[in-house]
Amino acid sequence: MRITTPVPNVTFTISSDPLWPQMLFETDRSGPHTWNWQVSWGNYQTSGTATTTSNTWDAQDVLVNYGGVLAVTAQANNETVTISVTIKGTNPTVADIVQFLASQTNSDGFDKILQQESKGRHFGANGEPIKSFDNGYGLCQLTTPAPSYEQIWNWKLNVQGGLALFASKRQAAIAYLGQSNRTFTPEQLRYESVCRWNGGAYHTWNQQAGQWVRNPNILCDSKTGNIGWDMTDPANQGKTEAQLHARDSGTYKGERPAGAHWKYFGVCYADRILG
Amino acid sequence: MQTGFWASLLLLASLASASAQTLKLPSGKRLSYSAGSGCTSFVVPLADRATSRLCLQRDSTVAQDASPTSVKLIAEVPNIAIILTDTYDSIPAGMSYCQAGEELFLRIIAVKGKQPKETYHQKLASCRQNIELADPGLTWSADKKTLTIYWLSAPESVGVSGTLSLNIGDNGQVKQP
């Protein structure tokens, strides 16, 4: 008994949509077949069994959302044969990602984060999902909670995983801005949510004006992504951005030194990303 | 060789003392703290004027070797307990998530007896866990020896407010009335 289709080690490619390709397996025997399959990538794996009345089987349906190395064992008339093939992915375009996010509820602001941070890459040059140094996977570099196999291979599920994290920040932003029955605008909610993604609150309540305002005590270093200064710190008071940059920029690389008078601020992150 | 050993020891001791921070308590006693291996080490003044070291755990949202960015005294119940908060940078995740975030812990340390003991701890605020204090977040009633925590986003319930009252007993143990 032998598998006539596909040839061993062939590569099937997931489209950028992402759509999983037809993956036809066929043997040179006739009659009912049992197909035991196992797909694995890194520490992830899943498996199953399918039966057919003939000698062909399309693995497309059971393999949706999975990639890596697929091993299939066909069984018929007490004979078995095994084959391995590979499933790889194709990156979506930035337009694909933006269009998908637009279809998701409460994603206002997350689109900007994703564009800034991921650069539209879900798969590496080898067609496998990108993995960061801290085991963050895919477009959204999901780490905690640990992403599922499906979230690692299907970029839309990966984005939904990131969006779930953003939803928590948005919910906290609504609770913060809406405390004591205070009102806020959609734009304020966007800034507050993006700020909290990076850390901390964007707005403070101006009692006199009776409205939320950007935290007036934070001056951002416009030459960086999210570095800034707390201007209530006596060491920073009375100095301009240029003076503070000249003083501190030499210490930006590597770990923030103890006693430094600059910090990472979500406020600066939101200003940078949302403009 | 011998001189080198003592010189190294002296250097280590001075480095340790250089990294330790001190907090003056209302009673005039001093509490010092520094980052240890996976914990924050507090040198706690006891009721009998002695001091003792206490290593307090953080959680997985804080880097193993992180030093507190601030330690604040909330209240001192003389010769019974010290109530304080310690803050750390969050461990950032991908896409700059919580890169500028903070993790804030409440500690209640009983100082009666020969060894200090952490009788209660609670996460007060967390970027990684979406916990946020209200303003004000903590109020202390000295006469009732009761600390009340007000959350805008309480633990395990994002966006939902919560309140928790803690009563400090005579032995530094905590009761929730």
Interface residues (C-beta under 8 A of the other chain):
Chain A: I113 L114 E117 S118 S132 D134 G136 C140 Q141 L142 T143 T144 G162 L165 S168 K169 Q171 A172 I174 A175 Y176 Q179 R196 W197 N198 G199 G200 G225 N226 A258 K263 Y264 F265 G266 C268 Y269
Chain B: S19 S67 S90 A93 G94 M95 S96 Y97 C98 Q99 A100 G101 E102 C127 R128 N130 E132 A134 L152 S153 V158 G159 V160 S161
